[in-house]
Amino acid sequence: MVTRIHDMPVYAVRTDQIAAPLYNLWRRARLHLEMPLRIELAGLKQMVLILEEDSWVVVDQCQYDLPVLAWVEFQDSGRTTLHTPVTCTMNYYHYMASHLREKVLTRMGEVLEARLSDTAPDTGQNQPSQI
């Protein structure tokens, strides 16, 4: 677990399920993009999502990356199907954090799709010749 949330007091802990397409997208991102990955959250000025190897953490960047919400402890060991949701633990560090969940997950999916398509291997076609 990341040190960013390791010593922080948790306001509430809940069990959550992550939709399979989003979870699988994050797994692909871990293979192709450098982690940790910071994702700006449009419409949430000071909030940023930080994707780590083992967690997703929403932080307030105006408060020195103070955690607000985190998805941790993904229960994917022994997972035999790619279409089933993955259970995890959600840590709430702020009483209003639940209002961020859907916006954050939507933005995360959009950004990962875009970044993974940008890192697609180049076939070498349409390359300008070098002189």
N, C-alpha and C positions, 0 to 999 in steps of 0.2 A: 504494500500500500504506500502511497505517496506521503512524504513528510508534510505536505501542505495540509492534510486533513488528519494526520495521525494523532496529534495532541489537541485537537480542537474539541470543545464540548459540543455534543449533538443535542439539538432541540427535540427532535423526534426521529424515530427509525420506523420505516415501513418496508414491506415486501412489495416489489414491483415486477412487472413482466415487460420485457423489451420485445417488440415485434421482430420476427426473424429477419426480414429484409434489412432493417436498420442495423441489427447486431452483425449480420453477415457483411454489411458494408464497412462497418468499423473493423472487422477482422481483416478485410482486404486492405483497408487503409494502414493497418499496423504492419502489413507486409511491404507496402509500396511507398509510404510516406514516413518522414522522420518524426518520431515521437519525442517529447510531448508536442502536441499540435494545439495552437491557440486559434480559436474561432471567435471572431467578433459576432455579437448578437445584435443584428439590426433591430432598431426600435427599443432596445434595452441599453441605453447609452454606456453605462459603466460596467455592464456585465460581460464576461468573457467565458467561453467554455474551453476548458483545457482537457484534451484527450490524452490519457496516459496509457501505458501498456496494460494496466489493470483497473483503471477507473476513469470516470468522466466527472469532472468537477466544474461547477459554475462558480466563478469567483467575482468579487467586486474589485475591479482594478483600481478604483479610487481609494480603496481601503487596504492597499498593499496585498492584493490578491486574497482577501479574506473569503473563505468558502461560504457559499450560500446554500448550495444543493450539491449532492454527490451520488452517483450510481457506483456501487462497489460490490464486491463479492459475487461476481457473475457465476452462476451455477451451470457451467457448460461442460464439465467433465463427464464423459460418458454419453455425450450428446450424439445420437445416431441419425437424426434427421435435420435437414437444413430449413425446413418450413415451420417448425414449431417455435413458439416464443421462448425466450430465455429468462429465467427468474433471477432477480438480483435484489440487493438491499439498497434502499434509498435513505441517505442521511440528510436530514433537514437541519440547517444551521441557522435558519431565520424563520420566523413564524409565517411570513408571506411567501416562502419559497415554492409552495405548491402551485402558485399561479404561473410559475416560469416553466414548468415541466413540458407542456405541449409545444410551446414556442421554441424552447431549446432543442427538443428532439427533431422538430421540423427543420429548423435551421441547420442542425448538424447533418441531417440527410442531404440537404441541398448542397452544402459546402463540400462534403465528402464526395458526392457524385461529380461535382465540378472539378475538384482537385484530382480525383482519380482519372477522369477523362483527359485532363491536361498532362498527366504523366504516362499516357499510353505510349507504348513503344513506337518509334517513328519507323516507317517502312523504307525511308530513303527517297521516296518519290517526291517530286516537286521541290527538290532542294536546289538552291542556286549553285551554279558551278563556281569553284574557287579559282582565282587567277593567280 
